[in-house]
Amino acid sequence: MAASIYHIWWARNLRIFQNTSQQKEALYNRIVQEVRCSTSSWRRIPKTVANQRMAVEWECAEHIFTS
C-alpha cells in the first residue's frame, strides 16, 4: 500500500510541478517492481495456500517461505 501511495503522489507532483505526465501502465509497472523488490527480502512467511498463490502471482522467490 505504501508503495502505491508513494508512486501515485510522485506522479501527481510530476504532473503539477514539472508539467509532465506518466502513462498509467508505467506507473503500475513502477509500483509492481517496488513491491517485488520489497518481497525479495522477506523471510519466514508461513507456507499456506493463500501465501503461495500470492507468491506465484507476484513472482516472488520461493525462499521467503519457512520449511
C-alpha positions in Angstrom: 0.0 0.0 0.0 2.8 2.4 0.9 4.5 1.8 -2.5 1.2 2.6 -4.3 0.7 5.9 -2.4 4.3 7.0 -2.8 4.3 6.4 -6.6 0.9 7.9 -7.2 1.9 11.0 -5.2 5.2 11.2 -7.1 3.3 11.1 -10.4 0.9 13.8 -9.2 3.8 16.1 -8.2 5.5 15.4 -11.6 2.3 16.4 -13.4 1.7 19.5 -11.3 5.2 20.9 -10.8 7.0 19.8 -14.0 4.0 19.8 -16.3 4.8 16.2 -17.4 2.7 13.1 -17.1 3.4 9.4 -16.9 1.4 6.7 -18.6 -0.8 4.6 -16.3 0.9 1.4 -17.3 4.3 2.9 -16.5 3.1 3.9 -13.0 1.6 0.5 -12.5 4.9 -1.2 -13.5 6.8 1.0 -11.1 4.6 0.0 -8.2 4.8 -3.7 -9.1 8.6 -3.5 -9.4 8.8 -1.8 -6.0 6.7 -4.5 -4.3 8.7 -7.3 -5.9 12.0 -5.7 -4.7 10.5 -5.4 -1.2 9.3 -9.0 -1.1 12.8 -10.3 -2.1 13.9 -9.5 1.5 11.1 -11.3 3.2 11.8 -14.4 5.2 9.9 -16.9 7.3 6.5 -16.5 5.7 4.2 -19.4 6.5 3.8 -21.7 3.5 0.0 -21.6 3.2 -2.1 -22.0 0.0 -3.0 -18.3 0.1 0.6 -17.2 0.6 1.8 -19.5 -2.2 -0.9 -18.2 -4.6 0.2 -14.6 -3.8 3.9 -15.5 -4.4 3.1 -17.0 -7.8 1.0 -14.0 -8.8 3.6 -11.5 -7.7 6.6 -13.7 -9.0 8.2 -13.8 -5.5 11.1 -16.1 -4.8 10.4 -19.4 -3.1 13.0 -18.7 -0.3 10.5 -16.4 1.5 8.7 -19.4 2.9 9.5 -21.4 6.0 10.1 -25.1 5.6 
